């Protein structure tokens, strides 16, 4: 066990009361590929409270899989019901009117970023149907969470590298950091070349040594905690960060500080993209 990790609270099953935890990769709704006992917002909040997670950035699984418009409505409804705990990613399906979705939701207060899943939509990340997304991301400073999978013809890390090179003002979260352990070094290389690429940590193959290596290689300012909650329990992914060999300063950045910094940058109106989460480990009132 890493003696430098915050083991006391974890082992005594007390909610984390340290730096703000912001889950940068969560979802809303059921998912046909995984069983989720209760995907409701209320159930998610109960788990978040038990763990001390201040907030989650969510995208709709309905939007990811079938119906972007209806799914984005689902995300907006969850954020409206729990405005101090959830903020949304707008899912853009390249086959379902990307420009229209952006036009409809771009000024909605629930959404602070965009979610892309090129693998499920079977369309390459660097394809022209995503052009409106990258123009929007560079213009507004809103981050784009991209599913990545090593070796995919649609969202391999090489696709992230090309998009980041072509759109250097866009903030890109490399979801899962390529998923497979064999991809983690490549993810680090992409992040080194592109300072606005952030390595996101959720995935069944992620582990504490890989997290520590990512932070050592690119700095905690390019590494963010995410879980895939609720169909992957956030407690597992949170434990990986809690017990990774990190300084407390770096751990705080990974858990939420890095993402809060990105979301505190002024948007197109000069107002920060997200101001709902406090800076002392408690929710803003």
C-alpha positions as CSV (number, residue, x, y, z in Angstrom):
1,X,0.0,0.0,0.0
2,X,1.2,3.5,-0.8
3,X,1.7,5.1,2.6
4,X,1.5,8.6,1.0
5,X,-2.0,8.0,-0.2
6,X,-5.0,9.2,1.8
7,X,-5.7,5.7,3.1
8,X,-7.3,6.7,6.4
9,X,-10.6,8.1,5.0
10,X,-10.8,5.4,2.3
11,X,-10.3,2.5,4.6
12,X,-12.7,3.9,7.2
13,X,-15.3,4.5,4.5
14,X,-15.6,8.1,5.2
15,X,-16.4,10.5,2.3
16,X,-13.3,12.3,0.9
17,X,-13.1,15.8,2.5
18,X,-9.9,17.0,0.8
19,X,-9.5,18.7,-2.6
20,X,-12.5,19.0,-4.9
21,X,-13.3,15.8,-6.8
22,X,-14.8,16.4,-10.3
23,X,-15.5,13.3,-12.3
24,X,-14.8,14.4,-15.9
25,X,-16.3,11.3,-17.6
26,X,-19.7,10.1,-16.5
27,X,-23.0,9.3,-18.1
28,X,-26.8,9.4,-17.6
29,X,-29.3,6.7,-18.3
30,X,-29.2,2.9,-19.0
31,X,-26.9,1.2,-21.4
32,X,-27.7,-2.0,-23.2
33,X,-24.1,-3.2,-23.1
34,X,-23.8,-3.1,-19.3
35,X,-26.3,-3.7,-16.5
36,X,-26.8,-0.6,-14.3
37,X,-29.0,-1.3,-11.3
38,X,-30.2,2.2,-10.9
39,X,-29.0,4.9,-13.4
40,X,-31.1,7.7,-12.0
41,X,-29.6,11.0,-10.9
42,X,-30.8,10.4,-7.4
43,X,-28.9,7.1,-7.2
44,X,-25.8,8.7,-8.7
45,X,-25.9,11.5,-6.1
46,X,-26.1,9.0,-3.2
47,X,-22.9,7.3,-4.4
48,X,-21.2,10.6,-5.0
49,X,-22.1,11.7,-1.5
50,X,-20.7,8.5,0.0
51,X,-17.4,9.1,-1.8
52,X,-17.1,12.9,-1.5
53,X,-17.4,13.5,-5.2
54,X,-18.5,17.1,-5.7
55,X,-19.7,16.9,-9.3
56,X,-19.8,14.9,-12.5
57,X,-19.7,15.9,-16.1
58,X,-22.2,13.7,-17.9
59,X,-23.3,12.7,-21.4
60,X,-26.4,10.7,-22.3
61,X,-26.0,7.1,-23.3
62,X,-29.2,7.4,-25.3
63,X,-27.5,10.3,-27.2
64,X,-24.3,8.3,-27.7
65,X,-26.1,5.2,-29.1
66,X,-29.3,6.2,-30.8
67,X,-30.8,9.6,-30.6
68,X,-28.6,12.7,-30.0
69,X,-31.5,15.1,-29.7
70,X,-33.5,13.1,-27.2
71,X,-30.4,12.1,-25.3
72,X,-29.2,15.7,-25.0
73,X,-32.6,16.6,-23.6
74,X,-32.1,13.9,-21.0
75,X,-28.7,15.4,-20.0
76,X,-30.2,18.9,-19.7
77,X,-33.0,17.5,-17.5
78,X,-30.6,15.9,-15.1
79,X,-28.5,19.0,-14.9
80,X,-31.6,21.1,-14.2
81,X,-32.7,18.7,-11.5
82,X,-29.3,18.7,-9.8
83,X,-27.6,21.9,-10.9
84,X,-25.0,21.9,-8.2
85,X,-23.9,18.3,-8.9
86,X,-24.0,17.8,-12.7
87,X,-22.9,19.6,-15.8
88,X,-23.3,18.2,-19.3
89,X,-21.4,17.3,-22.4
90,X,-23.4,17.8,-25.6
91,X,-23.2,14.6,-27.6
92,X,-22.7,15.2,-31.3
93,X,-23.5,12.4,-33.7
94,X,-21.9,13.1,-37.0
95,X,-24.8,11.5,-38.8
96,X,-27.5,13.5,-37.0
97,X,-27.1,17.1,-38.0
98,X,-24.1,18.2,-36.0
99,X,-24.5,21.9,-36.9
100,X,-28.2,21.7,-35.9
101,X,-27.4,20.2,-32.5
102,X,-24.8,22.8,-31.8
103,X,-27.2,25.6,-32.9
104,X,-29.9,24.3,-30.6
105,X,-27.9,23.7,-27.4
106,X,-24.8,26.0,-27.6
107,X,-26.1,28.6,-25.2
108,X,-27.9,26.2,-22.8
109,X,-26.5,26.5,-19.3
110,X,-26.4,22.8,-18.7
111,X,-23.7,22.1,-21.3
112,X,-20.0,22.9,-20.7
113,X,-18.4,20.7,-23.3
114,X,-18.9,18.2,-26.1
115,X,-18.8,14.4,-26.2
116,X,-17.8,12.5,-29.3
117,X,-17.9,8.7,-29.7
118,X,-16.4,8.0,-33.2
119,X,-16.3,4.2,-32.6
120,X,-20.0,3.8,-32.0
121,X,-20.9,6.3,-34.7
122,X,-18.4,4.6,-37.1
123,X,-17.0,7.9,-38.3
124,X,-13.3,9.0,-38.0
125,X,-12.5,11.7,-35.5
126,X,-10.6,13.8,-38.1
127,X,-13.4,13.5,-40.7
128,X,-15.1,16.6,-42.1
129,X,-18.5,16.0,-40.5
130,X,-16.9,17.0,-37.2
131,X,-15.6,20.4,-38.6
132,X,-18.3,22.4,-36.8
133,X,-17.3,20.8,-33.5
134,X,-13.7,21.8,-33.8
135,X,-14.6,25.3,-34.9
136,X,-16.9,25.6,-31.9
137,X,-14.3,24.2,-29.5
138,X,-11.6,26.6,-30.6
139,X,-14.0,29.6,-30.5
140,X,-15.6,28.9,-27.2
141,X,-12.9,27.2,-25.1
142,X,-15.3,24.4,-24.3
143,X,-13.6,21.0,-23.9
144,X,-14.3,18.0,-26.1
145,X,-14.3,14.5,-24.5
146,X,-13.4,12.0,-27.2
147,X,-13.7,8.2,-26.8
148,X,-10.4,6.6,-27.8
149,X,-9.5,3.0,-28.4
150,X,-6.0,1.9,-29.5
151,X,-6.1,0.5,-33.0
152,X,-9.6,1.8,-33.9
153,X,-10.1,3.0,-37.5
154,X,-12.2,5.8,-36.0
155,X,-10.6,7.1,-32.8
156,X,-7.1,5.8,-32.3
157,X,-4.7,8.1,-30.6
158,X,-3.3,9.0,-34.0
159,X,-6.7,10.6,-34.8
160,X,-6.4,12.7,-31.6
161,X,-2.9,13.7,-32.5
162,X,-4.0,14.9,-36.0
163,X,-7.0,16.8,-34.7
164,X,-5.0,18.5,-31.9
165,X,-2.4,19.5,-34.4
166,X,-5.0,21.0,-36.8
167,X,-6.9,22.7,-34.0
168,X,-4.3,23.8,-31.4
169,X,-6.7,26.0,-29.4
170,X,-9.2,23.2,-28.7
171,X,-9.1,21.4,-25.3
172,X,-9.4,17.7,-26.0
173,X,-9.9,15.0,-23.3
174,X,-8.5,11.7,-24.6
175,X,-11.1,9.5,-23.1
176,X,-9.6,6.3,-21.6
177,X,-6.2,7.3,-22.9
178,X,-6.5,4.7,-25.6
179,X,-8.0,2.0,-23.1
180,X,-5.3,-0.6,-23.5
181,X,-2.1,-0.6,-21.4
182,X,-0.1,-0.9,-24.6
183,X,-1.5,2.5,-25.7
184,X,-0.6,4.5,-22.5
185,X,2.9,5.4,-23.8
186,X,1.4,6.6,-27.1
187,X,-1.1,8.7,-25.1
188,X,1.7,10.3,-23.2
189,X,3.5,11.1,-26.5
190,X,0.4,12.7,-27.9
191,X,-0.1,14.8,-24.8
192,X,3.6,15.9,-24.8
193,X,3.2,17.2,-28.4
194,X,-0.2,18.9,-27.7
195,X,-0.5,20.8,-24.4
196,X,-4.3,21.0,-24.7
197,X,-4.7,17.3,-24.8
198,X,-5.7,15.9,-21.4
199,X,-5.3,12.3,-20.5
200,X,-8.5,10.9,-19.0
201,X,-8.2,7.9,-16.7
202,X,-11.4,5.7,-16.8
203,X,-11.2,2.2,-18.1
204,X,-11.0,-1.3,-16.8
205,X,-7.2,-1.6,-17.7
206,X,-6.2,1.6,-15.9
207,X,-4.0,1.3,-12.8
208,X,-2.1,3.4,-10.3
209,X,1.3,2.9,-11.8
210,X,0.1,4.1,-15.2
211,X,-1.5,7.2,-13.6
212,X,1.7,8.0,-11.7
213,X,3.7,7.6,-15.0
214,X,1.3,9.9,-16.9
215,X,1.6,12.6,-14.2
216,X,5.4,12.2,-14.1
217,X,5.7,12.4,-17.9
218,X,3.3,15.3,-18.7
219,X,2.4,16.8,-15.4
220,X,-0.8,16.7,-13.4
221,X,-2.1,19.7,-15.5
222,X,-2.7,17.2,-18.3
223,X,-4.2,14.3,-16.4
224,X,-7.9,14.2,-15.3
225,X,-10.0,11.8,-13.2
226,X,-13.0,10.1,-14.9
227,X,-15.0,7.0,-14.1
228,X,-17.6,6.1,-16.8
229,X,-20.0,6.2,-13.9
230,X,-22.7,4.8,-13.4
231,X,-22.1,1.6,-15.5
232,X,-18.6,1.5,-14.1
233,X,-18.5,2.2,-10.4
234,X,-16.7,5.4,-9.7
235,X,-15.3,4.0,-6.5
236,X,-12.9,1.7,-8.4
237,X,-11.5,4.5,-10.6
238,X,-11.4,6.8,-7.7
239,X,-9.4,4.3,-5.6
240,X,-6.8,4.1,-8.4
241,X,-6.1,7.8,-8.0
242,X,-6.3,7.8,-4.2
243,X,-3.7,5.0,-3.9
244,X,-1.4,6.1,-6.8
245,X,2.0,7.3,-5.9
246,X,1.4,11.0,-6.4
247,X,2.2,14.0,-4.3
248,X,-0.9,15.5,-2.6
249,X,-0.6,18.5,-4.9
250,X,-0.6,16.4,-8.0
251,X,-3.4,14.2,-6.6
252,X,-5.6,17.2,-6.0
253,X,-5.0,18.4,-9.6
254,X,-5.9,15.0,-11.1
255,X,-9.0,14.6,-8.9
256,X,-10.5,17.9,-10.0
257,X,-8.1,20.8,-10.1
258,X,-7.0,20.4,-13.7
259,X,-10.6,20.1,-15.0
260,X,-11.8,23.0,-12.9
261,X,-9.0,25.1,-14.3
262,X,-10.1,24.3,-17.8
263,X,-13.7,25.0,-17.0
264,X,-12.9,28.3,-15.2
265,X,-11.6,29.8,-18.4
266,X,-13.9,32.5,-19.8
267,X,-16.4,31.3,-22.4
268,X,-17.5,33.3,-25.4
269,X,-19.5,35.7,-23.1
270,X,-16.7,36.2,-20.7
271,X,-18.3,34.1,-18.0
272,X,-16.6,30.9,-16.8
273,X,-17.9,27.7,-18.3
274,X,-18.5,26.2,-14.9
275,X,-18.8,28.0,-11.6
276,X,-20.9,25.5,-9.6
277,X,-18.1,23.7,-7.8
278,X,-16.3,25.3,-4.9
279,X,-12.6,25.3,-4.3
280,X,-12.5,23.9,-0.7
281,X,-13.9,20.5,-1.3
282,X,-17.5,21.5,-0.8
283,X,-20.2,22.5,-3.2
284,X,-20.7,26.1,-4.0
285,X,-23.8,27.5,-2.5
